[in-house]
Structures are given as C-alpha cells and as structure tokens.
Amino acid sequence: MSSQKDNRQANLTRGIRVEIASLVYNIIEVVVSVTVGLLTGSAALVSWGLDSTVEATSAATLIWRLKGEKDGAGKRTVLHRKKVALYVVACAFWIVVAAILYEAVSAFISQKAPGFNWWGIAILGASLVVNPFLAWGKYRYGKRLDAPALKYDAKDTMICQYQTIVVLAGIGLTQWMGWWWADPVAALLIVPYVAWEAFEATKDARSVEPEEADATADA
C-alpha cells in the first residue's frame, strides 16, 4: 500500500513538472505570437496565441489541482479541485472557439492579407517540436493518475499542434499564392474539433460530485 502511495506521489510530482514546463512555454508563445499577429494583422496567428493563453491558464489550474492532492488534501478537496480543473479546461476550449470565430470574421470583413514576420514563423516552428513532448507527458501522467483534466489538457496541446500546422499553411498560401482568405479559413478549420472537446470536458466536469466523498465517509 505504501509503495502504491509513493508511486502516485512520484507521478503527481512528474505531472506537476510537465504542467510547469507547459505554463512557461505557453507564456512565451503568447508574448511572441500575439505581438507578431497584431503587428502583421494575422487572424490565424492571433487566434493561435489566444489558444496559448488558454493553455497557460489550464496549466496553472492543473498545477493547483495536482499539488493539492500531492500535499495530502482530503478526498472532498481533491474532487472539488478536479471539478474546477475540468471546468477551467472546458471554459478554455469555449474561449478558444469564440476567439477564433471573432478573429476569422474580422479578417473576412477587412479582406486584408496579413503581413509576414520571421518571428511568427520561428515560434510556430518551435511549437511543432515542443508540443508533442508536452502532450505526451500530460497524457501519460493523466492516464497513470486517472486524471481526466490532465488528459484533456494533453488534447488541448495537440489541438495547438494541429492549429500550428494549419496556421503555417495559411501563412504560406497567403504569402506565396496571394490568397488573403487562406489565413481566416485556416483559423476556422480548427473550430469543430475544439468545440467537440469543449462539450466533452463540460460533460465530464458536471459528472464530478465532491459531495460523494462525504457520503462515502458517512457510509
């Protein structure tokens, strides 16, 4: 029993480290991508940066949730933090949907092709390398800890990876083919998948009942 508890503590520690790495990297993504996106007028790049903001928020919430359990919080507290974490992740997904729709519609109205900046390409390229490792770590420890919020966060990171590829494609088509509409279309292609994950995370958050811990204790 002690060995099993020690193993869970070790997995909690590693899960927290993965989320800390995710938090730090996503802050870097936000600063670079949103700044470059606003300067160049790229709806796809700004949307991508906003998703990074959401990922950073999710990472911070999950650090809080995992640290609570690691520090020995009671079952009710752990379930409460689990519910909050799932709701934060779900809200994060819905915010991404709204942000992408806003940026894409604005781009269609203006019909203005975004400018080009190597800093934007550099941060997108870095994410192609970093995100798979972060997603793998989140999913691995989410599975080991039976933590749905951690696994959803892994999916959010892979959404960012998919979005990165789409944004790069949109920027390429805009710059080399002159298709101004490729940038907002690239952003809109991400919406259905993000919306589905938002729905699933919301459903899972509703299913967590912290009060069940009290009922179990009374029994």
URBEL-V763928 format. One record per backbone hydrogen bond with DSSP energy under -0.5 kcal/mol. CO is the residue of the C=O (numbers start at 1). NH is the residue of the N-H. Records with the same first field share a line. If there is no record, write none. Layout:
CO->NH, NH
This chain:
1->5
2->6
3->7
4->8
5->9
6->10
7->11
8->12
9->13
10->14
11->15
12->16
13->17
14->18
15->19
16->20
17->21
18->22
19->23
20->24
21->25
22->26
23->27
24->28
25->29
26->30
27->31
28->32
29->33
30->34, 35
31->35
32->36
33->37
34->38
35->39
36->40
37->41, 42
40->115
41->43
42->46
43->47
44->48
45->49
46->50
47->51
48->52
49->53
50->54
51->55
52->56
53->57
54->58
55->59
56->60
57->61
58->62
59->63
60->64
61->65
62->66
63->67
64->68
65->69
66->70
67->71
68->73
69->72
74->78
75->79
76->80
77->81
78->82
79->83
80->84
81->85
82->86
83->87
84->88
85->89
86->90
87->91
88->92
89->93
90->94
91->95
92->96
93->97
94->98
95->99
96->100
97->101
98->102
99->103
100->104
101->105
102->106
103->107
104->108
105->109
106->110
107->111, 112
111->113
117->120, 121
118->122
119->123
120->124
121->125
122->126
123->127
124->128
125->129
126->129, 130
127->131
129->133
130->133, 134
131->135
132->136
133->137
134->138
135->139
136->140
137->141
138->142
139->143
140->144
141->145
142->146, 147
143->146
146->148
147->150, 151
148->152
149->153
150->154
151->155
152->156
153->157
154->158
155->159
156->160
157->161
158->162
159->163
160->164
161->165
162->166
163->167
164->168
165->169
166->170
167->171
168->172
169->173
170->174
171->175
172->176
173->177, 178, 179
174->178
178->180
179->182
180->183, 184
181->185
182->186
183->187
184->188
185->189
187->190
188->191, 192
190->194
191->195
192->196
193->197
194->198
195->199
196->200
197->201
198->202
199->203
200->204
201->205
202->206
203->207
204->208
205->208
207->209
208->210
209->212
210->213, 214
211->214, 215
212->216
213->217
214->218
215->219
